[in-house]
Amino acid sequence: MPFAAPRFAALAAPVLLLSACAAPMATAPGAQTASAERPVEVGIIAINDFHGALEPPHASVAAPDGQGGTVRVPAGGAAWLASAVRALQAKYPYHLTVSAGDLTSASQFASSIYLDEPAVGVANRIGLDFNAVGNHEFDRGLNELERLQHGGCAHYTARQPCQVEPFRGARFEYLAANVTEADGKTIFPATALRSFGSGARKVSVGVIGLTLKGTKDLVAPGGIRGLTFGDEADAINRGVAKLKGEGADAVVVLIHQGLAPVPGSKPDPNGCDVSGALEPILDRLDPRVDVVVSGHTHQTYNCMWPGKTGGKPMLLTSAGSYGRLVTDIVLDIDPASGAVVSKSAKNLIVQSPGYTSSRGPVAQSTAYPTYKPAPDVAAYVGKYVDAAKAFSQRVSGHISGPADKADRGGATAPTGGDLGNLIADAQLAATRKAGAQIAFMNPFGIRAALVPGKDGAVTYGQIYQVQPFNNVLVTGTMTGAQIKAVLEQGFDDAGVKQALSPSAGFAYTVDMTRPSGNRVTGITLNGKPLGMDTTYRVTVSNFLSGGGDGFSVFGKAGDTVIGETDLDALEQWLMAVPVRQVPHEPRATITG
């Protein structure tokens, strides 16, 4: 159900949670308080969904302007994030810096092309302590993820590692409480425990990190073969019991799953009018959880969430994405009783230089503080950005105008927009030699719009941002009935809805008023109804052919042929003509 302000208020001030056995936090005037009775303050500095955003991402945060309206605040960039994090670390003698997943992959060009080694390098430099694995941590497979943790130049991907400098790995620790191998052991530790102070003033904070159970449907199956992604609440509760047994006074959960704003809610980084897939997980948690730092949805929220299993409420936060915000969390722990007696949080906008978007300029706001870039991180990022220019500035073709993944006409589910059409056309052209008649692109695999320069030119760096996963194309034989079944999977009641973007000549309609499994109608190819018993050659990425995004029917295709990468296909399509026309026609029409 929606998380409404009247039920649970956003945190404007600390919430006191005094148990019967907790020592008092204050005494009568003139009385002396023993040092062992004063709470110990621990700061938790949290981010999520950084996605290798080395440079300011030319993205904003919608926030109250202090005058009853809303302002767009330019934010993000690793050097600015470093300054914000370091300011908070200096504020707390005792602190932890944590991330709730997707630190890497689906990244900016200068990070992605170097296998996110610089994203890990940035996290090392800002003093990250723990990162929960997110779904994107598995994009390049388990072996490559283990290389990011431990370092080295072993070659597991299409790109060569250690191109700029030797890679020494993460100085922080990955946590994966619900990701196990065949022997039942987690791929990384499930939990961690940190202690602060000494003697009677010593307190301990336990940390649990994990990804969403649905990760298996969000990454290419080949890279996670043999891994099991278990129930989130069960994994957390096991971790709580373990940490409490080890003496944890406070428990912090880092989970790569989240919530989203209720339609019509007013933007507020410190509001909490949200609902979504994280709710049923929260409702099952051990009441001894104190803080839940969440992610995945790229949204911002901050509030107290009541534990449905009894006990005190949990502090729930999320800091958007791309390093645009950082969450300042404060825990006051009574060292005598081992109880968290007060906790609060605030999402801080990492305001960076203004920029010009497709909707006009986004200027810095006087309603929020600005940060100066940390010189050491700026220099480190600059080294990788400069190295990437040889790749990124190469012209990869010209297009007739902007190609956006946004949907036209108020579609009720993502369709990939004009850019989805363009990519599908490119993949069809690249696999005609394998007999391809149809190609499909998944909208969630399109990571950025393609906006040409004044002369219509687009660069390799731009098209890489659109498709940064280095997927390969797979062409196989499917019946018309199987094609209909896979389209239905995009609109069934089992997962998030999305309309596959088809290549030119293919069109279909979706009627959401019909029952699940029977919503796709009017399927045509070159103006003729698709034959349910007829076979067709269909091209998709290896991500989709392996059942990614829940499209498992693609795995039933026969006589498969492996082709080139999706990125090479797009560049070749753009380069084949002086100016490639962006296809604007609707190919997937959704009603109801």
C-alpha positions in Angstrom: 0.0 0.0 0.0 1.2 3.6 -0.5 3.5 4.9 2.1 1.6 8.1 3.1 2.8 11.0 5.1 0.0 10.8 7.8 1.1 7.2 8.7 4.8 7.6 8.7 6.5 11.0 8.8 9.8 11.9 7.1 12.6 12.6 9.5 13.0 16.2 10.3 14.5 15.5 13.7 15.9 12.5 15.5 13.4 9.9 16.7 14.0 8.7 20.3 13.7 5.0 20.9 14.1 4.5 24.6 13.7 1.0 25.9 12.9 0.2 29.6 16.5 -0.9 30.2 18.2 2.0 28.4 20.1 4.5 30.5 18.7 8.0 30.6 20.0 10.4 28.0 19.9 13.4 30.3 19.9 14.2 34.0 18.5 16.9 36.2 20.3 20.3 36.1 23.6 20.1 38.0 23.8 16.3 38.1 26.8 14.5 36.8 26.4 11.9 34.0 28.9 9.1 34.0 30.8 8.9 30.6 29.7 5.3 30.2 26.0 6.3 30.3 26.3 8.9 27.5 25.2 7.6 24.0 28.0 6.9 21.5 27.3 8.6 18.2 28.1 6.7 15.0 27.6 8.2 11.5 26.5 6.1 8.6 27.2 7.8 5.2 25.2 6.0 2.5 25.0 6.0 -1.3 23.4 3.7 -3.8 23.3 3.1 -7.6 26.5 5.1 -8.3 26.8 3.4 -11.7 30.3 4.6 -12.4 29.2 8.2 -12.7 32.7 9.7 -12.8 31.7 13.0 -14.3 28.7 15.2 -13.4 25.9 13.2 -15.0 24.0 16.3 -16.3 21.1 15.2 -14.1 19.2 17.1 -11.4 17.4 16.5 -8.2 13.8 17.8 -7.9 13.5 19.4 -4.4 11.5 22.0 -2.5 12.7 25.5 -3.2 11.8 26.8 0.3 9.0 28.9 -1.1 6.3 26.3 -1.7 7.6 25.3 -5.1 10.1 22.9 -6.6 13.5 23.5 -8.0 15.8 21.3 -10.2 19.2 21.2 -8.6 22.2 20.1 -10.7 24.0 17.3 -8.9 26.5 14.5 -9.1 30.1 13.8 -10.2 32.7 11.7 -8.3 34.9 14.7 -7.2 31.9 16.5 -5.8 30.6 13.4 -4.2 34.0 12.9 -2.6 33.8 16.3 -1.0 30.3 15.7 0.4 31.3 12.3 1.8 34.5 13.5 3.3 32.7 16.4 5.0 30.4 13.9 6.7 33.2 11.6 7.6 35.0 14.6 9.3 31.8 15.3 11.2 31.8 11.9 13.0 34.8 10.5 14.9 33.1 7.1 14.4 31.6 6.4 11.0 30.9 3.9 8.3 30.5 4.7 4.6 28.3 2.2 2.7 26.6 1.6 -0.6 23.4 -0.3 -1.4 24.5 -1.8 -4.7 25.0 -1.0 -8.4 28.2 0.8 -7.7 29.4 -0.4 -11.1 28.1 -1.2 -14.6 25.5 0.6 -16.7 28.2 3.3 -16.2 29.5 6.4 -17.9 31.7 5.7 -20.9 35.0 6.5 -19.2 34.2 4.0 -16.4 32.5 1.3 -18.5 35.1 1.1 -21.2 37.7 0.3 -18.5 35.5 -2.3 -16.9 34.6 0.0 -14.0 38.1 -0.1 -12.6 37.9 3.7 -12.1 34.5 3.4 -10.3 36.1 1.1 -7.8 39.1 3.5 -7.6 36.7 6.4 -6.8 35.0 4.3 -4.1 38.4 3.5 -2.6 39.3 7.1 -2.5 36.1 8.2 -0.8 36.6 5.6 1.9 33.8 3.2 1.1 33.6 0.4 3.7 30.9 -1.9 2.3 29.0 -2.4 -0.9 26.0 -4.7 -1.2 26.0 -6.5 -4.5 23.3 -5.2 -6.9 22.0 -6.7 -10.1 24.4 -4.7 -12.2 27.4 -6.0 -10.2 26.7 -9.3 -12.1 26.5 -7.9 -15.6 30.0 -9.2 -16.6 29.7 -12.4 -14.6 30.9 -13.6 -11.3 34.6 -14.0 -12.2 34.8 -10.4 -13.2 33.0 -9.3 -10.1 35.5 -11.3 -8.0 38.3 -9.5 -9.9 36.9 -6.1 -8.9 37.0 -7.3 -5.3 40.4 -8.8 -5.3 42.2 -7.0 -8.1 44.4 -8.3 -10.9 44.3 -8.3 -14.7 42.7 -11.6 -15.5 40.8 -11.4 -18.7 37.1 -12.5 -18.4 35.3 -10.1 -20.8 35.4 -8.7 -24.3 37.4 -5.8 -23.1 41.0 -5.9 -21.9 41.5 -5.1 -18.2 44.3 -2.9 -16.7 44.5 -0.7 -19.8 45.4 2.5 -17.9 47.2 1.2 -14.9 47.5 -2.0 -12.8 44.2 -2.7 -11.0 44.6 -3.6 -7.3 41.0 -4.2 -6.4 38.5 -2.8 -3.9 39.7 -1.7 -0.5 36.0 -2.0 0.6 34.2 -5.3 1.1 31.4 -6.7 -1.1 28.5 -8.3 0.8 26.1 -10.9 -0.6 23.8 -12.4 2.0 21.4 -14.0 -0.4 23.7 -15.1 -3.3 25.0 -18.7 -2.9 26.9 -21.2 -4.9 26.0 -24.9 -5.3 27.6 -25.7 -2.0 25.3 -23.2 -0.2 28.1 -20.8 0.6 27.6 -17.1 -0.2 29.9 -15.7 -2.9 31.0 -12.9 -0.6 30.4 -12.5 3.2 26.8 -12.0 4.2 27.6 -9.8 7.1 30.2 -7.6 8.7 30.8 -6.2 12.2 32.6 -3.0 13.1 33.3 -1.8 16.6 34.0 1.8 17.8 35.4 3.0 21.1 36.8 0.8 23.9 36.1 -0.4 27.3 32.7 0.6 28.7 32.3 3.0 25.7 32.7 0.3 23.0 29.8 -0.2 20.6 29.4 -2.5 17.6 27.5 -2.0 14.3 26.6 -5.0 12.2 26.0 -4.7 8.5 24.1 -7.0 6.1 24.3 -6.6 2.4 22.3 -8.3 -0.4 20.7 -7.9 -3.8 17.1 -8.4 -4.9 15.9 -12.0 -5.5 15.0 -11.1 -9.1 18.6 -10.4 -10.1 18.6 -13.7 -11.9 16.1 -12.2 -14.4 18.1 -9.0 -14.9 21.5 -10.2 -16.0 22.7 -12.6 -18.7 22.3 -16.2 -17.4 25.7 -17.3 -18.6 27.5 -15.1 -16.1 25.6 -16.3 -13.1 25.3 -20.0 -13.9 25.3 -22.0 -10.7 24.3 -19.1 -8.5 21.1 -18.9 -6.4 19.5 -15.6 -5.4 17.5 -16.3 -2.3 14.7 -14.7 -0.4 15.7 -11.3 0.8 13.9 -11.2 4.2 15.1 -14.7 5.1 18.7 -13.8 4.3 18.4 -10.6 6.4 16.9 -12.3 9.3 19.6 -14.9 9.3 22.1 -12.1 9.3 20.4 -10.3 12.2 20.6 -13.4 14.4 24.2 -14.0 13.5 25.2 -10.4 14.2 23.3 -10.2 17.5 25.0 -13.4 18.5 28.4 -11.7 17.8 27.5 -8.7 19.9 26.1 -6.1 17.4 24.4 -3.2 19.2 22.9 -1.8 15.9 22.1 -3.6 12.7 22.2 -1.8 9.3 20.8 -3.5 6.2 22.1 -2.6 2.7 19.6 -4.0 0.2 19.5 -3.5 -3.5 15.7 -3.3 -3.8 13.5 -0.2 -3.3 10.4 1.8 -3.5 9.0 4.5 -5.9 6.9 7.6 -5.4 3.2 7.2 -5.3 1.7 8.9 -8.4 1.0 12.6 -7.7 3.3 12.9 -4.8 5.4 16.0 -4.5 9.2 15.7 -5.1 11.1 15.8 -1.8 14.4 14.0 -1.2 13.4 13.7 2.5 9.8 12.7 2.0 8.5 9.1 1.9 5.2 9.0 -0.1 6.4 5.7 -1.7 5.4 2.1 -2.3 6.8 -0.9 -4.2 8.6 -4.2 -4.2 10.6 -3.5 -1.0 7.4 -3.2 1.2 6.7 -7.0 1.7 10.4 -7.5 2.5 10.4 -4.8 5.2 7.2 -6.2 6.7 8.9 -9.5 7.4 12.1 -8.3 8.9 13.4 -9.1 12.4 12.4 -6.1 14.6 16.0 -5.8 15.7 16.9 -4.1 12.3 17.7 -0.5 13.0 18.4 1.0 9.5 17.6 -0.1 5.9 19.6 1.6 3.2 17.9 0.7 -0.1 18.4 1.2 -3.8 17.6 -0.2 -7.3 14.7 2.2 -8.1 16.9 5.3 -8.3 14.5 7.2 -6.1 15.0 9.4 -3.0 13.2 8.9 0.3 13.9 9.0 4.0 11.5 8.1 6.8 10.7 5.8 9.7 9.1 2.5 8.6 7.1 0.6 11.3 8.1 -3.0 11.8 5.1 -5.2 11.1 6.7 -8.0 13.2 6.6 -5.8 16.3 9.2 -3.7 18.0 10.7 -0.3 17.1 10.4 1.2 13.6 13.2 1.0 11.1 14.9 4.0 9.5 14.5 3.7 5.7 16.6 5.6 3.2 17.5 5.8 -0.5 19.8 8.4 -2.1 18.7 8.4 -5.7 21.4 7.5 -8.2 24.7 8.6 -9.9 26.1 10.2 -6.8 23.6 13.0 -6.9 22.8 12.6 -3.2 24.4 11.2 -0.1 22.5 10.1 3.1 23.7 11.4 6.4 22.5 8.9 9.1 23.2 9.3 12.8 22.9 6.5 15.3 23.1 7.2 19.1 23.9 3.9 20.9 23.8 3.4 24.6 26.9 1.5 25.4 25.5 0.2 28.7 22.4 -1.4 27.4 23.5 -1.9 23.8 20.4 -0.2 22.5 20.0 2.4 19.7 18.3 5.2 21.6 18.1 7.7 18.8 18.4 7.6 15.0 17.9 10.1 12.2 18.8 10.7 8.6 18.8 13.4 5.9 19.4 13.1 2.2 21.9 15.8 1.1 22.0 17.0 -2.5 25.5 16.9 -3.9 25.1 20.1 -5.9 27.6 20.4 -8.7 27.9 22.9 -11.7 24.9 23.8 -13.8 24.4 22.4 -17.3 22.1 22.7 -20.2 19.6 19.9 -20.8 17.2 19.2 -23.7 14.6 21.3 -21.7 17.0 24.2 -21.2 19.5 25.4 -18.6 19.7 23.9 -15.1 21.4 26.5 -12.9 22.8 26.1 -9.5 20.3 26.7 -6.7 20.9 29.1 -3.8 18.4 27.0 -1.8 21.0 24.2 -1.3 24.8 24.2 -0.5 27.3 23.7 -3.3 30.4 21.5 -3.1 33.9 22.0 -4.5 35.4 19.1 -6.4 38.0 17.1 -4.4 41.3 17.8 -6.2 42.7 14.2 -5.9 39.5 12.5 -7.1 39.1 15.1 -9.9 42.7 14.3 -11.1 42.1 10.6 -10.9 38.8 10.8 -12.9 40.5 13.1 -15.4 43.1 10.5 -16.1 40.5 8.0 -17.2 38.3 10.6 -19.0 41.4 11.7 -21.0 42.3 8.1 -21.8 38.8 7.4 -23.0 38.7 10.3 -25.5 40.5 8.3 -28.2 37.5 6.0 -28.2 34.7 8.3 -27.2 35.2 11.2 -29.7 35.2 9.0 -32.8 32.2 9.9 -35.0 30.0 6.8 -35.4 27.5 8.2 -37.9 24.8 10.9 -38.3 21.1 10.8 -37.4 18.2 13.0 -38.5 17.4 14.2 -35.0 17.3 13.1 -31.3 16.4 9.5 -30.6 14.9 9.1 -27.2 13.9 6.0 -25.3 10.9 8.0 -23.9 7.5 6.9 -25.0 5.2 8.9 -27.2 1.5 9.3 -26.6 1.4 8.5 -22.9 2.1 4.7 -23.1 1.3 2.9 -19.9 4.5 0.7 -20.2 8.0 1.4 -21.6 8.2 0.8 -25.4 11.7 2.0 -26.0 10.5 4.9 -28.0 12.2 6.0 -31.3 15.5 4.8 -30.0 14.2 1.3 -29.4 13.0 1.2 -33.0 16.4 2.4 -34.3 18.3 -0.3 -32.3 15.9 -3.1 -33.4 16.4 -2.0 -37.1 20.2 -2.0 -36.6 20.1 -5.5 -35.1 17.9 -6.8 -37.9 20.3 -5.4 -40.6 23.3 -6.9 -38.8 21.8 -10.4 -38.8 20.1 -10.7 -42.2 22.9 -13.0 -43.2 21.7 -15.4 -40.5 18.2 -15.3 -42.0 16.8 -12.7 -39.5 13.3 -11.4 -40.3 12.5 -9.8 -37.0 14.5 -8.2 -34.2 13.5 -7.2 -30.7 15.1 -4.8 -28.3 14.1 -4.6 -24.6 13.5 -1.0 -23.4 15.2 -1.5 -20.0 18.4 -2.3 -21.9 18.5 1.2 -23.4 20.5 3.3 -20.9 20.6 6.8 -22.5 19.0 8.9 -25.2 21.0 9.5 -28.4 21.2 13.2 -29.1 23.3 14.3 -32.1 25.4 17.4 -32.4 24.5 20.4 -34.5 25.6 18.6 -37.7 23.7 15.4 -36.7 26.9 13.6 -35.7 26.9 11.0 -32.9 30.0 9.7 -31.3 31.1 6.2 -30.2 31.0 7.4 -26.6 27.3 8.3 -27.1 26.2 5.0 -28.6 28.2 3.2 -26.0 26.2 5.0 -23.3 23.0 3.7 -25.0 24.2 0.1 -24.9 27.0 -0.4 -22.5 26.7 -4.1 -21.8 28.7 -5.6 -24.7 25.9 -8.1 -25.5 26.1 -10.2 -28.6 23.3 -10.9 -31.0 21.6 -14.3 -31.2 19.4 -15.3 -34.1 17.1 -18.3 -33.8 14.0 -19.9 -35.2 10.6 -19.3 -33.4 7.0 -20.0 -34.3 4.5 -17.2 -34.5 2.9 -18.7 -31.3 6.2 -18.4 -29.5 6.6 -14.8 -30.6 3.2 -14.0 -29.3 4.0 -15.8 -26.0 7.2 -13.8 -25.5 5.3 -10.5 -26.2 2.7 -11.6 -23.6 5.5 -12.0 -21.1 6.1 -8.3 -21.3 2.6 -7.6 -20.0 1.8 -10.5 -17.7 1.1 -10.1 -14.0 4.4 -11.7 -13.0 6.8 -8.8 -13.4 7.4 -5.2 -14.5 5.7 -4.4 -17.7 7.6 -3.4 -20.9 6.9 -3.6 -24.6 9.6 -5.1 -26.7 10.7 -2.7 -29.5 10.4 -4.5 -32.8 12.2 -3.9 -36.1 10.6 -2.2 -39.1 7.6 -4.0 -40.5 6.6 -5.6 -37.3 3.7 -4.2 -35.2 1.4 -5.3 -32.4 -1.2 -3.9 -30.0 -1.7 -4.6 -26.3 -5.1 -4.4 -24.6 -4.5 -4.2 -20.8 -8.1 -4.7 -20.1 -7.8 -8.3 -21.2 -6.6 -11.1 -18.8 -2.9 -11.8 -18.3 -1.6 -14.1 -21.0 -4.1 -12.9 -23.6 -3.3 -9.1 -23.9 -1.3 -9.0 -27.2 -3.5 -8.7 -30.3 -3.1 -7.6 -33.9 0.4 -8.9 -34.5 1.5 -8.2 -38.1 4.7 -8.5 -40.1 4.9 -6.4 -43.3 1.2 -5.7 -43.0 0.1 -9.4 -42.8 -1.0 -11.3 -39.7 1.7 -13.3 -38.0 1.1 -17.0 -38.6 1.0 -18.9 -35.3 2.3 -22.1 -36.9 4.7 -20.3 -39.2 8.4 -20.2 -38.3 10.4 -17.0 -38.3 14.1 -16.1 -37.7 14.3 -13.7 -34.8 17.2 -11.7 -33.4 17.7 -10.6 -29.8 20.6 -10.0 -27.5 22.2 -12.9 -25.6 20.7 -11.3 -22.5 17.2 -11.8 -23.8 17.9 -15.2 -25.4 18.9 -16.4 -22.0 15.6 -15.3 -20.5 16.7 -11.9 -19.2 14.0 -9.4 -18.0 11.7 -12.4 -17.7 11.4 -13.2 -21.4 12.0 -16.9 -21.0 10.3 -18.0 -24.2 13.3 -16.6 -26.2 15.2 -19.5 -24.8 13.1 -21.9 -26.8 14.4 -20.6 -30.1 16.1 -23.3 -32.3 19.0 -23.3 -34.8 20.6 -20.3 -33.0 23.5 -18.4 -34.6 25.8 -16.1 -32.6 26.5 -12.8 -34.2 28.4 -9.6 -33.5 28.0 -7.2 -30.5 24.9 -5.0 -30.3 27.2 -2.0 -30.2 28.9 -2.9 -33.5 25.6 -3.5 -35.1 24.3 -0.1 -34.1 27.5 1.7 -35.3 27.4 -0.1 -38.7 23.8 0.8 -39.2 24.5 4.4 -38.5 27.6 4.5 -40.7 25.8 2.8 -43.7 24.2 6.0 -44.9 25.1 9.7 -44.8 22.2 10.4 -42.4 20.2 7.7 -40.7 16.6 8.6 -40.3 15.2 8.1 -36.8 12.1 5.9 -37.1 9.2 7.7 -35.5 6.3 5.3 -36.3 4.6 3.5 -33.4 5.2 -0.2 -33.6 3.8 -1.2 -30.2 0.5 0.3 -29.3 -0.8 -0.1 -25.7 -4.4 0.6 -24.7 -6.4 0.2 -21.6 
